[in-house]
């Protein structure tokens, strides 16, 4: 009997093997009890536990007559379900409400712990009824959708998922975007094999994969040594240039995915950025399926190559994706990813230029301009503000945290790029040449002679009003010698 056979079927076949000989060769009259006694003295192998077991003569006799009375001995020798199977014994409404309230407060308790606490409550209030048995309580909770939930061990995970886990449980369903370019998936995967870095140490490579949800096409894949926003944007720009501008992007809540450069860049390109729910990795299941193929097929074919570096790994990955993964029929879609990508309805948009993409994936920050030398500080580096913007107090800039060679001054209200900012050149400033701080027209006007205007009009008015009161000046004049 194979392991795929049900327990009831195993028991039926086992019982039939014990008394089947009596049915094939019926004993002579008066010899049945002797044959049953002989079978009861034998040791048999238990159909489930495989241990040695024996059965009483009365048990064998019951099996024999049950099989003899029907034309289908196996059905008669099967284990019959309990008569109360599928039924729940009557539980008082008051006890049922206690169970529901107790489960709502403690969904991770075991059924036994629920029963023990219920016993303590009923001991204080015996008028509510008798304590149900463990099996009755367990069947009641399962039938009413009150199963034991998994306990979250990590404190940080508990705090971050408290709002999510406190809500009702939701069903899980697979989904698929209707159009090519309607939704992309992006995720990192830590490879199972280490590579040798140029510094002579072993490092774990990290694969960035960007997949189209409708076609399962790999828009771009590349191995890196770090999981940073710089690597993410480096790979995402290549995916956008090769496959066009998608409409939505689904990622997890990693630091690289929610960095300012990433979120602001997607918003400027009108790409809807969605993140998975906390502790719900199954929402990015298509990524995990792709990573499983990378491990089982790609990296498995590189086992025989000892001197594996990052360049060779990326070259092999690109060849495997284009020549193997894109050309194999997908089990769910019934098409190759390449065919489905080319033939399916597409909502992808033309991709902007590379310069526009670099400008889009920048983070916005505000700084206060130092009026003494018209500079601002960014990550410990001082940048010079052009003279025509020296009157601005608040400066809005856009740049990448890992690339301070391209810093842009933008309009705070419209976001339009006004100028590019450069770090101050202290060696050049040592030449002693200085430009005027104001435009030339204002500088020339300040060099002309300004006639005396006398007492200000407002003060003249106050002096005249005070003199009209007739009061003497409220001070004693001191004569100087």
Beta strands, then each sheet from edge to edge (+ up, - down):
strand 1: 44-45
strand 2: 52-53
strand 3: 184-196
strand 4: 202-212
strand 5: 218-224
strand 6: 248-251
strand 7: 272-275
strand 8: 363-368
strand 9: 375-378
strand 10: 381-384
strand 11: 394-400
strand 12: 403-410
strand 13: 417-423
sheet 1: 1+ 2-
sheet 2: 5+ 4- 3+ 6+ 7+
sheet 3: 8+ 11- 12+ 13- 10+ 9-
end
